[in-house]
Amino acid sequence: MAGSLKELLVWQRATELAISVYRLTSLFPDAERFGLTNQMRRAAVSVSSNIAESAGRATSGEFLQFLGIARGSNFELESQFVIARGLKFGTLPALEEAEKLCDEVGRLLSLLSKSLRTRAAESKRPR
């Protein structure tokens, strides 16, 4: 793990994702303020927040648990992008930017989780 939360690339990109989602949803119809806009913002903030919470945990098991929650929120956001695209909410460039960040965060979360699982398995092997 990095020496600081701010050094974690996955957290950096997840934070960028949340900002991108806020920008995107600011373009949604006012009628969606308590609907899709709220859901997408909450999911995006959840990704970044759960990565932060995972980094503050004492064990790799706890770290993995919160990374899993972040991954679930990221998948939730992917689904919401499909809905927003279908409804033609936001602008295409803003939607594509957010989707690209979401994909990158998903890949980074998977890689970090895999790395932690591998490390945990190696530490349990007899020497």
C-alpha positions as CSV (number, residue, x, y, z in Angstrom):
1,M,0.0,0.0,0.0
2,A,1.1,3.6,-0.6
3,G,2.4,5.7,2.2
4,S,-0.5,8.0,1.8
5,L,-4.0,7.8,0.5
6,K,-3.3,10.6,-1.9
7,E,-0.5,8.5,-3.5
8,L,-3.0,5.7,-4.4
9,L,-3.6,6.0,-8.2
10,V,-7.0,4.3,-7.8
11,W,-8.1,6.9,-5.3
12,Q,-6.9,9.7,-7.5
13,R,-8.8,8.4,-10.5
14,A,-11.9,7.7,-8.4
15,T,-11.9,11.2,-7.1
16,E,-11.6,12.5,-10.7
17,L,-14.5,10.2,-11.5
18,A,-16.7,11.8,-8.8
19,I,-15.9,15.3,-10.0
20,S,-16.6,14.2,-13.6
21,V,-20.0,12.7,-12.5
22,Y,-20.9,16.0,-10.7
23,R,-20.1,17.9,-13.9
24,L,-22.1,15.5,-16.1
25,T,-25.1,15.4,-13.8
26,S,-25.2,19.2,-13.5
27,L,-26.4,19.0,-17.2
28,F,-29.3,16.7,-16.4
29,P,-32.9,17.9,-16.3
30,D,-34.0,19.6,-13.0
31,A,-36.7,16.9,-12.7
32,E,-33.8,14.4,-12.2
33,R,-32.3,16.2,-9.2
34,F,-33.7,13.6,-6.7
35,G,-33.6,10.7,-9.2
36,L,-30.7,9.7,-11.4
37,T,-28.6,12.7,-10.6
38,N,-28.7,11.9,-6.9
39,Q,-28.1,8.2,-7.5
40,M,-25.1,8.8,-9.7
41,R,-23.5,11.3,-7.5
42,R,-23.9,9.0,-4.4
43,A,-22.4,6.1,-6.3
44,A,-19.4,8.1,-7.6
45,V,-18.7,9.5,-4.1
46,S,-19.0,6.0,-2.6
47,V,-16.3,4.7,-4.9
48,S,-13.8,7.3,-3.8
49,S,-14.9,7.1,-0.1
50,N,-14.7,3.4,0.2
51,I,-11.2,3.3,-1.4
52,A,-10.2,5.9,1.3
53,E,-11.8,3.8,4.0
54,S,-10.1,0.7,2.8
55,A,-6.7,2.4,2.9
56,G,-7.3,3.2,6.5
57,R,-8.0,-0.3,7.6
58,A,-5.6,-2.4,9.6
59,T,-5.7,-5.7,7.8
60,S,-5.6,-6.8,4.2
61,G,-9.0,-8.6,4.7
62,E,-10.6,-5.3,5.7
63,F,-8.9,-3.5,2.9
64,L,-10.3,-6.0,0.4
65,Q,-13.8,-5.7,1.9
66,F,-14.0,-2.0,1.3
67,L,-12.4,-2.3,-2.1
68,G,-15.2,-4.7,-2.9
69,I,-17.8,-2.2,-1.8
70,A,-16.0,0.4,-4.0
71,R,-16.1,-2.0,-6.9
72,G,-19.8,-2.6,-6.4
73,S,-20.5,1.2,-6.5
74,N,-18.4,1.5,-9.6
75,F,-20.6,-1.2,-11.3
76,E,-23.7,0.6,-10.1
77,L,-22.4,3.7,-11.8
78,E,-21.7,1.8,-15.0
79,S,-25.4,0.8,-15.1
80,Q,-26.5,4.4,-14.4
81,F,-24.4,5.6,-17.4
82,V,-26.3,3.2,-19.6
83,I,-29.6,4.7,-18.4
84,A,-28.3,8.3,-18.8
85,R,-27.1,7.5,-22.3
86,G,-30.5,5.9,-23.2
87,L,-32.3,9.0,-21.9
88,K,-29.8,11.3,-23.7
89,F,-29.0,13.1,-20.5
90,G,-25.9,15.3,-20.4
91,T,-23.6,15.9,-23.3
92,L,-21.9,13.0,-25.1
93,P,-18.3,14.3,-24.4
94,A,-19.1,14.6,-20.6
95,L,-20.7,11.2,-20.6
96,E,-17.8,9.6,-22.4
97,E,-15.2,11.2,-20.1
98,A,-17.0,9.9,-17.0
99,E,-17.4,6.4,-18.6
100,K,-13.7,6.3,-19.4
101,L,-12.8,7.2,-15.9
102,C,-15.3,4.6,-14.5
103,D,-13.7,1.9,-16.7
104,E,-10.2,2.9,-15.6
105,V,-11.2,2.9,-11.9
106,G,-12.8,-0.6,-12.4
107,R,-9.6,-2.0,-13.8
108,L,-7.4,-0.4,-11.1
109,L,-9.7,-1.8,-8.4
110,S,-9.5,-5.3,-9.9
111,L,-5.7,-5.1,-10.1
112,L,-5.3,-3.8,-6.5
113,S,-7.6,-6.5,-5.2
114,K,-5.8,-9.2,-7.1
115,S,-2.5,-8.0,-5.8
116,L,-3.7,-7.9,-2.2
117,R,-5.1,-11.4,-2.5
118,T,-1.9,-12.7,-4.0
119,R,0.1,-11.1,-1.2
120,A,-2.2,-12.6,1.5
121,A,-1.9,-16.1,-0.1
122,E,1.9,-15.9,-0.2
123,S,2.1,-14.8,3.4
124,K,0.1,-17.9,4.4
125,R,2.5,-20.3,2.6
126,P,4.8,-22.3,4.9
127,R,8.5,-21.2,4.5
